Amino acid sequence: MADDSWLVVGLGNPGPGYAGHRHNVGQMALAELAHRTSAAFRSHKADAAVAEARLTPGGPKLILAKPNTFMNLSGGPVARLLRFYQLDAARLIVLHDELDIPFDTIRVKSGGGHGGHNGVRDIAAAIGTPDFTRVRIGIGRPPGRQDAADFVLKPFTGAEREALPSLLADAADATELVITEGLPVAQARFHAPK
């Protein structure tokens, strides 16, 4: 596989019943990247749906992937895809929801802990390292005393749905910046105060 290839994984739960939930915002952002590059997903033996595309003609190759497993079991498909495409963790970008970041906010980081996110935890365990890039898509904390596990499995509110296209575009932009300009450039753009 060429040195310009990147595996970009959108986390979520499978099936139409989960499609609009906060926990699936990583897959929603992945769909935005697929739309921008006119990439079509197909079934892959790694237990994932995969689409291959280039950011620009002759530019970096994207391998966009949605594990077919539930969020907490994302590691197996990701590890198999890295092996299949002969990529190491430095070429992995995971798009996922993040409770500890306010809604409509993007943060980008490489490595570190999983912050209680079971999908990120399972990937780090399966590939043997936490050293991969994460595009963290803020969904905010649940209101009042609502349980976080219930909150992430609920659809966005009406007001959130109005802001969602902008949030997904930001997540896709952040992913593209990591690939084309590097992590520090993406962090400088998305970590600056609005």
N, C-alpha and C positions, 0 to 999 in steps of 0.2 A: 504494500500500500504506500502511496506517495506521502512525502513528508508534509503535504499541505492538507491532509485529511483530519477531520474533527468528528468525533461522535458526540452528538447533542441529544440528550435524553430529556423528555418531558415526563414528569411524574404525575401519576393520578391513579384512579381506580378504573377497572374496565367496565364497559357496558353503558348503555344509554341512561340508566337510572342514576349514574354518578356524574354524567357529563357536565352539568352546570354547577357542580358543587365547588366550594372554595378550595378543597383539597386537589381539584383537578386543574387548577390554574396553570400549572406547569405544562400540561398537555395542551391547554388553550394557547399558550405562548408558542409552543412548538407548531401548532396549526398555523399560527401567523407566519412563522418562518417558512413553512411549507407553501403557504399561499404566495409569499413574496418570490419564491424561487420556482413556482409552478411544479413542485414536487408531489408525486402521488405515492401514497403508502401501499405497501404490499406485505403479505405475510412472510415472516422470516423464521427459519428453524430455531433461532435463539429464543423463541417464545415472545416475539415482539412484532410490531408493525414497523416497517423501515421504509424510508424514502431517501434516495440519494439525489443530490443536486449540487450546483456550484453557486457561490454567492454572486459571482460575475463570470462572464465567459473567460475561461482560463484561470479563474481565481480559486480560492480554497474550496476543497470538496467538503460538503456537509453530509454526514450520515445521520439523518433525523430518526429517532427511535422512540416508540411508545411501548413499554413493556405490557404484555397481555396479562400480567399477574396483578394481584392487589398491591397497593403501595408498599406495604411492609415487606414484600417479597421481591422488590425491584432488583436486588443485587444479582441474582442468578442470570437473568437476561442481559444485564449490563456487562457482567464478566464474560459471558459467552460472545457478545458482540465485540468487545475489545479483542478477544482472542481471534475471532473470525476475521476482523479487519486488520489484525496485527498492529494494534495501537496500544500505547501505554496510557496510564492515568493522566499524564500531562496533556493528553489530547481529548480529555473527557470534560464536557460541560453538562451539568445537571440543572434543569430548570424546575424549581419547586416553590410551593407556598411556604410562607414564613409568618407565624403568629406574632413573633417579637418585633416585627417591623410594621409601622402604620400602613393601613390600606393606601393604595395608589403610590407606593414607594418601592424603588428597586435598589437592592444592594448586591454587590458582586464581591466574592472572595474566593480564595483558593486555600484548601486545607482547613485545619481546625476541627473543632468538635461538631457533633451533629445537632446540637441544640434541642435534643428531644425529638427530632424529626426521624421517624422510624424508616422512611424510605432512604434517606441519606445514610442512616446508620447501617442499613442492610447492604447498601452499595459498598460502603467503606469496608465492611466485614468480608464481602464476597470478593472484592478485588485486592484486598490485603493492604490497603492504604487509604487514609482520608485526603490524600494530596491530589484533589481534582477541583476544578472550578465549579462554583455554584452561582447561578443567577437566582437570587432570593427575591421572591415576589411577595411583597407585603400584603397580608390580608387582615392584619390587626388582631387585637385580643377580643375574645367574646365579651358581649355586654353583661353587666351584672355578675351573677353567679353561674352563668351558663357554662357547662362543661366544655373544655376545649375540643374533646373528641366529637361531641355533638355539633359544635360550631363549624368545624371544618367540613362536616358532611351535610351542610345545609347550602342551599343556593344563595347567591349574592342577593342583597336587597335591591330594590328598584333604583335607588340612588347610586349604589355601587355598580349596577349593570350599565348605567349611563357612562360612568368613568372607565369601565372595563376595557373598551377598545384602546384607549390611550395607554392604560397600564400594560396591556399585552404588546402594544407597539413599542413601549419603552423596554420591555423585557427582550423583545426581538432585537431592538437596536443595541442593547447592552451585550447580547450574545455576539452580534456581528462585530462590535467594537473589540471584544476580547480576541476574536479570531483575526481581525485585520490590523488592529493597532496595539493589542496587548492589554493585559489586566490593569496596569496602572492608569492607562488612558480611560478605560471604561470606569474605573473607580473615581477618577477625577471628575468625570462628567456626572455620574449618577449619585455620588456621595456629597456633592456640593449642595448647600442649602438652596431650596427653591425660592 
